[in-house]
């Protein structure tokens, strides 16, 4: 959704992703060959699978670079209207936040001492 606060000159980092993919292809190919020659077939298969994944990413990046820039709305296009209400319910808040703050700022000295006091107070894992 467009909010109107996007940068005017925003660009994708496709060239950086291209060179990182080239770097990944070189290292995964070298790893596959090295592990195969060293007699570790499991590691060679793992590097080969990663090699395949990085090669597919490289192909996608090259395809996106060749497609060129796409239309981006300019400053004269107003932002889209935000949705009227959320399609999902709001997450409930943690009810013990006040207990945590009371223990945290009650002057126990160190963090470890406060942790011991929390455990002794019976808060369990919820007050940490």
N, C-alpha and C positions, 0 to 999 in steps of 0.2 A: 504494500500500500504506500502510495506517495503521500508524504506529509507536508512537503514544501520546504523542509529544512535540509534537503540533500545538498551536498556541495555541487557547485556549478561545473567544476572541472573534474568530477570523479571519473576515474578510469580503472579498468581491471588490470591486475598484475599478471597478465598472460605471459609476457616475456620472461618474468622471473620464474613463473611456474614451468615454462618451457625449459629453461636452463636447469632448474632443479630436477625435472624429469629426465633430462639428458644425463645429469650426474647420477641419478638413481639407476638408469639403464646400464651405465658403465659399471657401477659397483655391484649391482645384482648379477650381471653377466659374469663379471670377474669372480664373484662369490660362488656362482653355480659351477663354473669351471674348476675353481680351486678346491671346492668340497668334493666334486666328482673325482678329481685326480688324487685327493688325499684319502679316498675310500670311505667317505661319510655320505652314503646315499640319502639319508633322511634330511640332512642339512642341505644337500644339493637340490632335493625336491622342494624344500621350503624356499630356497633362494630362487629356484626356477618359477615357482608360483608368484613370488614377489616381482620377479622380472616381467612376467606376463602382465601383472597389474600395473606396473609402472609404464610399460609399453602402451597399454590401452589408454592410460592417462595422457601420455605424450601424443597419441593420435588425436584424442579429443581436444587437446590444447592447440595443436597445429590446425585442426579444423576450425576452431573458434577464431584463431588469428587470421586465417584465410577468409573468413566470413566478413571481416571488417567491422567498422563501428556500426552500431544500430541507432535507431532514432531514440533520442532522449528529449523529454519535454523541456522547453526553455522556461525562463522566468515569467513569461507572459501567460503560461498555463497555470491556472489556479490549482492548489492542492486538492486532493480528493476529500470528500466528506468522511469524517471518521464514523465508525459504526455507532449506532444509537445505544446498544447495550452489548455486553460481552456474551459471546456464544458459550462460554464455559463459566462455571462457578468460581468464585474467588477462593483461594486456598485458606484454610483456617490458620489463625495465628497460634503461636506456641503459648500456652497459658501460664507457663512458669517463668516468664521473662522477668517479672518483678522479683521473684526469689533469687534468680541468678544475679541481678543487679545488687540486691541487698547483701548477698554473700561476697560479691566481687569487691564492693567498696566498703566493707565493714572493718577493714584494717587487720586482716589476718597476718599480714607481713608479706610472705612470699606466695607465689602462685602454688607451690607445692603444699604449703600449709593450708591454703584455702581449699585445695583439692582434698586434703585429708578431712577438713571440717565438713565439706560437702558430703563425703562418703559417710562420715559419722552422723550427719543430720538425716540421712536416709533418703536423700534425693535420688540416688542411683545414677543412672546414665543420663537422666533428663536435665540435671542441673549443671552439667559440665560446660 
